[in-house]
């Protein structure tokens, strides 16, 4: 086994046997440390058990982590949707990461959420639904047929023919979030024939939702009209948020579901999403 420090990026673990290249990403948002803790747990207990290929442990936005903020200039998981602006730290950081992202067969991006959450949430391209369901085993799986253009860090892996996955493993303050994340790492490596481990897990029922619309505030006055739980059902025409004179409502003729709810308004960043329920 060979361990190589990637200066400013993380660590590469090389089994010195042929195989896939898998990236485990943490700190895409600097205030979400669960992925970093999961990387440490994996490194200490399982990294010497890799049987093939290479595993990259990547810290995506360390500068935001050092400042205990979500991002420095712009959400790292949105910059792929917009024109590149190298005056922003996150754009510069993405350039630094691209060489590694371009070589990955699979990438798993580990997140947590600021609000209390009782479910684990997976994120994947619609065409990788079955793979994601098997690997992530989350309570909820969010899929997007436009994942390649979503702007997320792992969407760049998708664009190159690989598989990009995300997992919301619990709330920031949840002691079990890093353990949930570790189990996702292990399942992925077993699935890729890179780890010989019997996880002996039961099948889990997973609800599947499709991304419909992201909710963006226009001012710092944005607020939800009540304390919504993740994936609360919104009836057609139901008003759920307000920003000054502007109201936010379900403008479709079918129920929608409000999820990944943020607790603090940051202009330029989303406050949550509306979803369609698939199963």
N, C-alpha and C positions, 0 to 999 in steps of 0.2 A: 504494500500500500504506500502510495506517495502523496504527501500533503504539500501543496504549493500555495503560499500567500499571494493573493492578488492585491497589490498595493492600492489602498483606497477603495477597494471593492469587496473583498471578502477572502474566501478560501476555496481552492479546488482540491477535491479528493479523487485521486486516480487509482483505480483498482489495478492498473497495468495489464488489464485484459480487455479485449475488444468488447464493444457494447455501446449503449446509448449515452447521450449527454443530457443530464437532467439539472435544471436550475431550481433551487429553493430560494425564493425571494422574501426578504423581510424589510420592514421600515419603508415601504413605498410611501406610507404616511408616517411622519416622524413621531407622532403621538400614539402609535400602535405597536407596543414593544413585544406582543405575544409571539410574533414570528421570530424575533431575535432570541427569545428564551427557548423556543422550540428548536432553533438551529443549534443552540448550545447543548440541549438535551440529546439531540441526535449525534452531535459531534462526540460527546463523552461516552455514549452508550452503544452506538450502532455504526459509526463511520468505519470502524475497522472490520466490519462484516460485509462490506460491499464486495460483490463477486464479479462484477463486470462493469465496464463503462466508467464514466466520470460524473461526479456530483459537484455542482457549484453552489456554494453558500454565499448569497449575494445580499449585501446591505444597500438598498436602493437609494435612500435619501438620508445619509448619516448626519448631514448638516442640520436638517430639520429635527432629527432625533436629539442632537446635542442641545438644541434650543427648545426642546419639548413642545414643538408646534407641528401642525399637520403638514405644512409646507412652508418654504421660504418666500417664493414669488408666485407660484402657480401650482395647482394640484398636479402631481406627477402622473396621475391616472387620467388626465384630460389633454395633456399637451400634444398627443398624437393626432388630435382632431383639428388642430389649428396650425397656422403658419409658424415656422420656427422663429424664435426670437432669442438670439444668443446673449441678449442683455439679462436674461432671466437665468437664475441658478439652475432650475430644474431642466431647462433645455440643454444647458451645458452638461449637466449630469447624464442626461439621456444619451448624448453623443459618446460619453465615456463608457457607457454600458453596452452600446450597440454591437461592438465586436463579439461580446459574449452572447448577447441575446440572439444574434444571427446564427450561431452555431448550435443552439439548443434544440433537442428533439421534443422536449416537454419542459414547461415551466409552471411551477406552483407558487402563486403569490399569496402570502399569508396576511390576513387583516383581522382587526377587531373593530367593534363599534362603541360609541360613547354612551349609548343608552343601555338600560338593562334589557337583556335579550335571553330568551329561554330556548332558542333554536340555533343550530349551526346552519350556515348558509353557503352553498357552493355557487360558483359562477363559471359559465362555459359558453363556447359557441354551440349553437343549436345542433350542428352536425356532429358534435362530440358529446351529445347528451348521454348516451349509454356508457361511454368511457368514464365520464365525470361521475355518473351515478354510482358506478362500481368502485371508483377510486376514493371519492370524497365521502360517500355514505352520510351525507348531510340530511337534516330534517327538511330543508328547502333547497331547491336547485333553481337558479335563475339562468335563463338562456337567452341568447341574442343572435339572430340570423345575420346581423351586421357587426359581429364581434371584431372582425378585422379592422373596422373603421371606428371602433369605440374610443380609441385614444388611450387605452390602458397600456401599461408597460408590457404585459404578457400578450397583448394583441399583436405586437411586433413578431412574436414567435409564431403565431397563427399565420401571419402574412407570408412567412418563409416556409410554410408547409408543415410546421410543427403543431403542437397542442398547447394552448395556454389555458390555465385554470386559475381560479381564485377561490379562496375560502375565508369566510367570516367565521372565526372559530369561537366567538363569545364576546363578552363586553370587556373593555379595557381593564376593569377592576376584577374580572373573574379569574380566580386562581386556576381554574381548569382550562382556560383558553389555550395556554401553551401545550397542555396535554392533548387537547383536541387536535391542535395543529400537528403535533408530533405523530399522532396516529394517521393523519392524512399523508404525511411524508412517508411513513413506513408502507402504507397501502400502495402508494404510487410506485415506490421502488420495487416492491414485490410484483406488482403488475408489469413492470418493465423488465422483469427477470434480472434484477440487479441486487436483490436481497433475498436470501433463503430463510424465510421466517414464517412460522405458522401463527397467524394473528387470531384465528379461531373466533371470528366475529359473526354475529347473527345478521341476517338481512334486515334492512331498515326501510320502512315506508317513507318515500320521499315525495313531497309536493313539488310540482314543477310550475314555475311562472315564467312568462316571457316579458322582457323589458318593453315598455310602451313609451314612456316619456320621463325625462329628468325634470325636476322642479328647481328652477333657478330664482333666487330672490333678486329684486331690483334695488332694494334699499335695505338698511339695517332694521327697518320697521317690520320686516317679514315676520309673521308668526302663524303657527297652526291654531285653529279655532278650538281645539281641545287636545288633551293629552292622548295621542294615538299610540296604540301598540303596533309593533311591526306587523305588516300585512293585514292591517285593518281593511275591511271591505267598504268601498265607497259606492253608493248607489248612483245611477245616472242622474246628473244634475246636482249632485250633492256638493256643496261648498265646504272646503276643508282648510283653506288658508287665506290670509289676506296680507297685502303689502301696500299700505296707504289706501288709495282708492281702488287698487287692483285686487280682484278676487281670483282665487284658484278653485276650480271645480272640475268634477268629472263631466266632460263635455260629450261623452259618448253615450250610446244607447245600451250599454252593457256595464255590469259592475267592473270596477277596477280596484286594485289593492295597493295600499300605501306602504312602502317598505324602505329599509336602510335609512331610517329617519335620523337626521343630524340634530344636535341639541344647541348648536351655536351658529349664528349667521356669519358667513364669511363671503363677502362679495366676490363674485367670479367663481364660486364653488357651489355645487348643488346642495339642496336641503333634503333630498330624498328622491324617490322614483315612484312612478305609477307602473303597475304591472297588470298583465292579463294572466288569468289562471288557465294552465293547460291540463293539469291532472292533479 
